[in-house]
């Protein structure tokens, strides 16, 4: 499905897209840097914790000295002194024999099963308050003079403090990312506005030139039409009449293009003007559109079928809506099969007015959907038609000036459906 909005709304969307792109780049860079800082901090904290555990183990070893095995074991098994002699808060101490027997535990009880291997690991510890916490555990062998392990010393510290530091750092980095995102959005909006301003000014100058040129062409074209009509009212020879008819057809086509250019310029100017909305009864409005196109539809044997709730009343800008619907409906009649139906549906849903116009024509190829709303563009099947290729472009401008969008998709059974969606104003 191809969605198209007006030029003014397209500029605003482009500004938001560039701002979002800029913000995502800045936030991504800051996020990667924050992640690096967080990981580095964890590694540093981990290293600092291991260093602290080694200092505790050194302190314990220096206190117990090189006592004989029997004396050391008797001292540990019969130890009943101050529990704070070796341990501090959130710190544990355990002596284990080479056979795996725990002869002394201070500060808590190691709940996890741990092998007697020198190094660091994590384990669950139940402290004196029966709280189960995760500890970093350092295991070190206490050896005799011959270098044989006499006891294994385990010292540990709670990771709770480490988690608090990490959590605090994480929240700080997240807050930094949010702050950077907000600042980047503001700066991005300013930069996008600065970059798009020359494009918008060029577009406005082009619109003014189109309107001025169309106004200048309107008068001489009117004079040419009057002159041609005057000549056609006189008796002329066959070749001369053919030439006059050719001039008349070309003049009409040119006049139609000029009128559509003026209409498009008016749509652009009206999008900036302050207009008043009004209540529109959809059934009456669509029946009016049907009557307006009746002659064109009957020339192809096409029926226009209107389907809507007869009590549906919406508040919108009638003139703009009329131009948009007329352009899409004319396009549907032009490209639908002869002796077929063009179905116009209107309904309200989720605060928006939806108008769907479906035909039974050849449909629109996907590559063409990207261009059919461009000015003067005609799909291959219509290059020889008398249209100017501006009808859908005008519809896009009008719908965009109503802050809506127009979409097109092919029907499974053939043909295409154009859908106009316009946000509604509240009734007063």
PyMOL commands that set and color helices and strands:
alter all, ss='L'
color gray80, all
select helices_A, chain A and resi 7-64+69-77+83-85+160-232+238-270+282-292+294-299+318-335+366-369+380-382+391-401
alter helices_A, ss='H'
color red, helices_A
select strands_A, chain A and resi 2-4+91-97+102-106+109-110+119-126+132-143+149-158+278-281+303-308+313-316+341-349+352-358+405-410+416-423
alter strands_A, ss='S'
color yellow, strands_A
deselect
rebuild
show_as cartoon
